[in-house]
Amino acid sequence: MTDDLIARLASDLRPIPSRALERRLVLALVLGLIVTLAGGYVLFAMLMGRPFGAAFGGPMFWVKFAYTLGIGALAAAAAPTLSRPDGQKLWPLAAIGALILLALIVGVLVWSGTQWSMPELMGATAMVCPWLITLSGAPILVAMIMAMRRFAPHSPPLAGLAAGLVAGGLGAWAYAFYCGETGMMFMAVWYTLGIAMTALLGAIMGRVLLRW
């Protein structure tokens, strides 16, 4: 009887295309990023009164560009594996931690060279920067969580955390085009805080929405 049951269940199985999970996540990421970039152009240009920040194209812009994109790319490398029942790919998350630590160390060294100048740390937008980064990354986070609902992650909070890090990193990357801050310590603290807030939101959403 057990063999008959297994045979009936197996008869309805349909092959899944290769890399279907990865393609679904990439599609969600791309759609979310399009909304982030389009919405960011309208929102940040309206809030800041200019299409691009004063730091655009300068040395600190490229530091922010590489830092945020690096976090987003590393998290994107972890997300597909962490979306599976047997997913345990944690080295990209460890690499993100190392990258954040490096940014903080360099930020402190640069800050000490300015005699601990508060503008180097606070800039003019410290109180709004993390919130704007979270807002910027929200479309990517929602799109990825919705895509992940069709999967069966080993750890829903960890899968949500990976999605949040992707969204936070790419949301901060999009925000960097409009941000006029040029302090290394500002980026290390407030950009990282915005990314961490988005990651925490992703972990909470994952715990609630990705259970199976």
C-alpha positions in Angstrom: 0.0 0.0 0.0 2.9 2.3 0.8 4.4 1.7 -2.6 1.1 2.5 -4.3 0.8 5.8 -2.4 4.4 6.8 -3.3 3.7 5.9 -7.0 0.5 8.0 -7.0 2.3 11.0 -5.4 5.2 10.6 -7.8 3.0 10.5 -10.9 2.0 14.1 -10.4 5.6 15.4 -10.2 6.8 17.8 -12.9 10.4 18.6 -13.5 11.6 22.0 -12.3 13.8 24.0 -14.7 17.4 24.3 -13.7 18.2 27.3 -11.6 14.5 28.2 -11.3 15.1 29.5 -7.7 18.0 31.7 -8.7 16.1 33.1 -11.7 13.1 33.9 -9.6 15.3 35.8 -7.0 17.1 37.7 -9.7 13.9 38.7 -11.3 12.6 40.0 -7.9 15.8 41.8 -7.3 15.8 43.5 -10.7 12.1 44.6 -10.4 12.7 45.9 -6.8 15.9 47.7 -7.9 14.0 49.4 -10.8 11.4 50.7 -8.4 14.1 51.8 -6.0 16.0 53.7 -8.6 12.9 55.3 -10.2 11.4 56.2 -6.8 14.7 57.4 -5.4 15.3 59.8 -8.3 11.9 61.4 -7.7 12.0 61.3 -3.9 15.6 62.3 -3.2 15.8 64.9 -5.9 12.6 66.4 -4.4 13.9 66.3 -0.8 17.4 67.5 -1.5 16.6 69.9 -4.3 19.0 68.5 -6.8 19.1 65.4 -9.0 22.5 64.2 -7.6 24.4 64.9 -4.4 27.3 67.3 -4.1 29.7 64.3 -3.5 28.7 62.6 -6.8 31.8 61.6 -8.7 34.2 62.5 -5.9 36.5 60.0 -4.1 34.1 59.5 -1.2 31.3 58.8 -3.6 33.3 55.9 -5.0 34.0 54.6 -1.5 30.3 54.6 -0.7 29.6 53.1 -4.1 32.0 50.1 -3.6 31.0 49.6 0.1 27.3 49.4 -0.4 27.4 47.5 -3.7 29.8 45.0 -2.0 27.4 44.4 0.8 24.5 43.9 -1.6 26.5 41.6 -3.9 27.7 39.4 -1.0 24.2 39.1 0.4 22.9 38.3 -3.0 25.4 35.4 -3.2 24.0 34.0 0.0 20.3 34.4 -0.6 19.7 31.5 -3.0 21.3 28.9 -0.8 19.7 30.3 2.3 16.3 30.0 0.6 16.7 26.2 0.4 15.8 23.6 3.0 19.5 22.5 3.2 20.9 26.0 2.8 23.9 26.8 5.1 26.0 29.1 2.9 27.2 31.6 5.6 30.6 32.8 4.3 29.1 35.8 2.4 27.5 37.0 5.7 30.9 36.6 7.4 32.5 38.6 4.6 29.9 41.3 5.1 30.8 41.5 8.8 34.5 41.8 7.9 33.7 44.6 5.3 31.7 46.5 7.9 34.5 46.1 10.5 37.1 47.3 7.9 34.9 50.4 7.2 34.6 51.2 10.9 38.4 50.8 11.5 39.2 53.1 8.5 36.5 55.5 9.6 38.0 55.8 13.1 41.5 56.3 11.8 40.3 59.1 9.5 38.1 60.6 12.2 41.1 60.6 14.6 43.1 62.6 12.0 40.4 65.3 12.1 40.8 65.7 15.9 37.4 63.9 16.4 35.5 66.5 14.4 31.8 66.0 14.9 30.9 67.1 11.3 33.1 64.1 10.2 30.8 61.8 12.1 27.4 63.6 12.0 27.5 65.5 8.7 24.3 67.3 8.1 22.0 64.3 7.6 22.8 61.7 10.2 19.3 61.7 11.7 17.6 60.9 8.4 20.2 58.9 6.5 19.5 55.5 8.0 15.7 55.9 7.5 16.1 57.0 3.9 18.3 54.0 3.2 15.7 51.7 4.6 13.0 53.5 2.6 15.2 53.2 -0.5 15.7 49.5 0.0 12.1 48.7 0.8 10.9 47.8 -2.7 13.8 45.3 -3.1 13.1 43.8 0.3 9.4 43.3 -0.4 10.0 41.9 -3.9 12.6 39.4 -2.6 10.5 38.3 0.4 7.5 37.7 -1.9 9.7 35.6 -4.2 11.1 33.6 -1.2 7.5 32.7 0.0 7.5 30.0 -2.8 10.7 28.4 -1.3 11.3 26.5 1.9 14.3 28.0 3.7 16.1 26.1 6.4 16.0 29.2 8.6 13.3 31.7 7.6 14.8 34.5 9.7 18.2 33.9 8.2 16.8 33.9 4.7 15.0 37.1 5.5 18.2 38.6 6.9 20.0 37.9 3.6 17.1 39.5 1.7 17.3 42.5 4.0 21.1 42.8 3.5 20.6 42.7 -0.3 17.9 45.4 0.0 19.9 47.5 2.5 23.1 47.4 0.5 21.5 48.2 -2.8 19.2 50.7 -1.2 22.2 52.5 0.3 24.0 52.2 -3.1 21.0 54.0 -4.8 20.9 56.6 -2.0 24.7 57.3 -2.4 24.0 58.9 -5.7 22.1 61.7 -4.0 23.9 61.9 -0.6 26.2 64.9 -0.3 28.1 63.6 2.8 31.9 63.1 2.4 32.9 61.8 5.8 34.3 58.3 6.0 33.1 57.9 9.6 29.7 59.1 8.5 29.4 56.3 6.0 30.8 53.7 8.4 28.3 54.5 11.0 25.1 55.9 9.4 25.1 54.0 6.1 25.9 50.8 8.1 23.0 51.6 10.5 20.6 52.0 7.6 21.7 48.7 6.1 21.4 47.0 9.5 17.9 48.4 10.0 16.8 47.0 6.7 18.5 43.6 7.4 16.7 43.5 10.8 13.4 44.2 9.1 14.1 41.5 6.6 14.8 39.0 9.4 11.5 39.9 11.1 9.6 39.6 7.8 11.3 36.3 7.1 10.3 34.9 10.5 6.7 35.8 9.9 6.3 35.3 6.2 8.7 32.5 5.2 7.7 29.9 7.7 6.6 26.5 6.2 
